Amino acid sequence: MLIYLQMLETENEKDKFSELYIKYKDLMYVIAFRVLNNQADAEDAVHQAFLKIIDNLDKIGSIESPKTKSFVAVICERTAIDILRKRNKIIEISFDDLSEKVSEDSPLQDQIGEMILQLNPTYREVLFLHYHDGYSEKETAKILGISYSNVRKIIERAKKILKEELEKGE
Amino acid sequence: MTLNKIELTDEILKSAAGYAHEKWMDSNTASSEESHEFPLGFYDKILRKAQKRKQIKTITRHIAAAIITIIICGAVLLASSPKVRALKRGRFLEIFYNIEYRLSPDGDSSKLPEFELSYIPEGFKEINTLNERDRISKYYLNTETGDSFLFEYMQRTDDKDITFHTEMTSAYESIIIGDYEAYFYLTDDTFDKNNIVWFDESQNLYFTVSSNLEKSVILNIAEGVSLVDS
């Protein structure tokens, strides 16, 4: 009975993974290519990111949900950055095309949002997972493969940077 | 509005992260509208790799379980085998200055067996006996020479430690007394005494003979310890 249940679970996971693959492989490729700027490397990143997703299948609910989409995207970007880092390349991911000059009359949240897009990718990913997707600090640490204390430090430092930027722009 | 006085609360950060996230995802999604042609067998390769990783994890878990099992079995062996425990004590003797013995609490304290000495060196007489619930001490003296020895045995059923101070011990050796492995501690202090100790694990009994007599005499005394038939 136990074996049967285990097999069933594996089949469910396989179906779940298959759906994830079909739904998000192209998005993941774009994210990886943006970081690595090379087709083979981007495919390698997608491959590795899917392996990480398999390890975290239990954290994924609905395939279609924005949270799942965000989760997959963040894991893929993190994997691509890790590949780049292993090759000792300087990480320069420009979001100039995304970032707009926000007028001082814009809501404070939008101003801070633009600043978040300019943050170091790791900082941005932590903020996305924790503040946008609602993962706890511990879950965020596990998803990104960094320590819990690092996540806490990153959040504190990100807050400090954002506050300093706000003060500069005043 | 003075921004530097604004606290970056979780609510503000949630909202800001939402704004940034939406822009980031919109940009990625827009660019991913064109399907990328992945190499043939890409999907299967991921599944195969995942399966392999799962197998490695399983094997690692099995190895870890085997190591834990070995450790537990070793601990059980140490706890249950008198011989291994004796070996363990032997190692401790080489490491520590004071030896602490701990007897397991599964003996029967109500019936402390009676032991006697079948060999008593010439000229010695038992002059004092201390008879307690879990300990019997017999003190022997040669009134002509002033030499003495103490034969003592005790039973521990309350898991108390017996500390054997060896600061003045210059050497020790492991020897066999009857069916038991014993330890002979030779002192180099004229005011201290040589000691021989051994254990009867089955009854939680600890025996010792202490004296400034020669080693061979002490060994003869120890070998002569015998159970009195009731």
Interface residues (C-beta under 8 A of the other chain):
Chain A: K14 F17 Y21 K25 D26 L27 Y29 V30 I31 R34 E43 V46 H47 F50 L51 I54 P66 K69 S70 A73 F95 D97 L98 L108 Q109 D110 Q111 I112 G113 E114 M115 I116 L117 R124 L127 F128 H130 Y131 H132 K159 L162 K163 L166 E167 G169 E170
Chain B: T2 L3 N4 I6 L8 D10 I12 L13 K14 S15 A16 A17 G18 Y19 A20 H21 K23 W24 M25 S27 N28 T29 S31 S32 E33 E34 S35 H36 F38 P39 F42 Y43 K45 I46 L47 K49 A50 R53
